Amino acid sequence: MRNRRGLNRIGILAMALLIALGAMGTAYGAWVDEIYIEGTLSTSDINTSMTCSASSPVGCSVSGMVLTITVTDPPSGTYSCSFTVNNTAGSLPIKISSLDIPETYLNVSTDIEDVAPGTQIHPGASATGTVNIIVSTEYYDTNNLNLTFTLPVGVKRWNQ
């Protein structure tokens, strides 16, 4: 009869296999573990303001983010009004999402220069644009000597 001391080759192989399977099971268990985190994440709100400037016979005013432009008794020509959109937020960039002036008068057209939807404004910065009102020689309306336009300026977070 043979004397057996310690483990033979098959015993060592079985023990190594058992350790390897245990390590694989532990690693797989850690890998497929799911963690659910519930909470609320908030960033700062957007803060904007708008100002305007124009020279006679063009007048402008701002209410919130709506620019109102009035041209008093205009002969044919081009009239301009500048406006500035300010990002007064502390940490969040914004972008202009809409700039639309409805065409409401025959033979009068509008054009917006220097800013467009998608213009990004960083915190503490501003973007200035110009509204041009082009009155053609065919415009004549004795009932309406003043031309009034409204320009609502839409802004939103830059990544939306």
C-alpha positions in Angstrom: 0.0 0.0 0.0 1.2 3.5 -0.9 1.7 6.1 1.7 -0.1 9.4 0.8 1.3 12.5 2.2 -0.2 15.9 1.1 -2.2 16.4 -2.1 -1.5 14.7 -5.3 -1.7 16.3 -8.7 -5.4 15.9 -9.1 -6.1 17.4 -5.6 -3.9 20.4 -6.4 -5.7 20.9 -9.7 -9.1 20.6 -8.1 -8.1 23.1 -5.4 -6.8 25.6 -8.0 -10.0 25.2 -10.0 -12.1 25.8 -6.9 -10.2 29.0 -6.1 -10.4 30.2 -9.7 -14.2 29.6 -9.8 -14.6 31.4 -6.5 -12.7 34.4 -7.7 -14.7 34.5 -11.0 -18.0 34.3 -9.0 -16.9 37.2 -6.8 -15.8 39.3 -9.8 -19.0 38.6 -11.7 -21.1 39.5 -8.7 -19.4 42.8 -8.3 -19.7 43.5 -12.1 -23.4 42.9 -12.4 -24.3 44.8 -9.2 -26.6 47.7 -9.9 -26.8 50.8 -7.9 -29.8 53.1 -8.0 -29.5 56.7 -7.0 -32.5 58.9 -6.6 -32.3 62.6 -6.1 -32.7 66.0 -7.7 -30.1 67.8 -9.6 -30.6 71.4 -10.4 -28.5 74.1 -12.2 -28.9 77.8 -12.0 -31.8 79.4 -13.7 -31.3 81.6 -16.7 -31.5 85.4 -16.2 -31.7 87.7 -19.1 -32.4 91.3 -19.9 -32.8 93.3 -23.0 -32.1 97.0 -23.9 -32.6 99.0 -27.1 -31.5 102.2 -28.7 -32.7 104.1 -31.8 -32.6 107.6 -33.2 -35.6 109.6 -34.5 -37.9 108.9 -36.2 -37.5 105.4 -34.8 -38.5 104.8 -31.2 -38.0 101.6 -29.2 -39.0 100.1 -25.9 -38.5 96.8 -24.1 -41.0 94.9 -22.0 -39.5 91.7 -20.6 -38.0 90.0 -23.7 -40.2 91.8 -26.2 -38.8 94.7 -28.3 -41.4 97.2 -29.7 -40.2 99.4 -32.5 -42.2 102.4 -33.9 -41.3 104.4 -37.0 -43.1 107.7 -37.0 -44.4 109.0 -40.4 -41.7 107.3 -42.4 -40.8 108.3 -46.0 -39.1 105.6 -48.0 -35.8 104.5 -46.7 -34.1 102.2 -44.1 -34.6 102.7 -40.4 -32.6 100.9 -37.7 -33.0 100.0 -34.1 -30.2 98.3 -32.0 -31.0 95.8 -29.2 -28.8 94.0 -26.7 -29.6 90.7 -25.1 -27.8 90.3 -21.7 -27.0 87.1 -19.9 -27.1 88.1 -16.3 -26.9 84.6 -14.9 -23.9 83.6 -12.8 -23.0 80.3 -14.4 -25.2 79.2 -17.2 -24.7 80.1 -20.9 -27.8 80.8 -23.0 -28.7 80.9 -26.6 -31.2 82.8 -28.6 -33.9 80.4 -29.7 -36.2 82.7 -31.7 -36.2 86.1 -33.4 -39.3 86.7 -35.5 -40.8 89.9 -36.6 -44.2 89.4 -38.4 -44.4 91.1 -41.7 -47.5 93.3 -41.2 -47.3 96.1 -43.7 -47.4 96.0 -47.5 -44.1 97.2 -49.2 -42.3 97.2 -45.8 -39.8 94.6 -45.0 -37.6 93.8 -42.0 -34.1 92.4 -41.5 -32.2 91.3 -38.4 -28.4 91.6 -38.4 -25.6 90.3 -36.2 -27.6 87.9 -34.1 -29.6 84.8 -35.1 -31.3 81.8 -33.5 -28.5 79.7 -32.0 -26.3 82.7 -31.0 -24.7 81.7 -27.7 -24.2 84.2 -24.9 -21.9 83.3 -22.0 -22.6 84.4 -18.4 -22.1 88.1 -17.9 -21.8 88.7 -21.6 -24.2 90.1 -24.2 -25.1 90.0 -27.9 -26.1 93.0 -29.9 -28.3 93.0 -33.0 -29.8 95.5 -35.3 -33.3 95.5 -36.7 -33.6 97.2 -40.1 -37.0 98.4 -41.4 -37.0 99.0 -45.1 -39.8 101.2 -46.4 -40.2 101.1 -50.1 -41.3 104.0 -52.3 -44.6 102.2 -52.9 -45.6 102.4 -49.2 -48.3 105.0 -48.5 -51.0 104.6 -46.0 -52.7 107.8 -44.9 -54.6 105.9 -42.2 -51.4 104.5 -40.6 -48.6 107.1 -40.4 -46.8 105.1 -37.7 -45.3 101.6 -38.3 -45.1 99.5 -35.2 -43.3 96.2 -35.0 -42.8 93.7 -32.1 -39.8 91.4 -31.8 -40.2 88.7 -29.2 -36.7 87.3 -28.4 -36.8 83.8 -27.1 -33.9 82.5 -25.0 -33.1 79.1 -23.5 -30.3 77.2 -21.9 -27.5 76.7 -24.5 -27.7 72.9 -24.4 -31.4 72.6 -25.0 
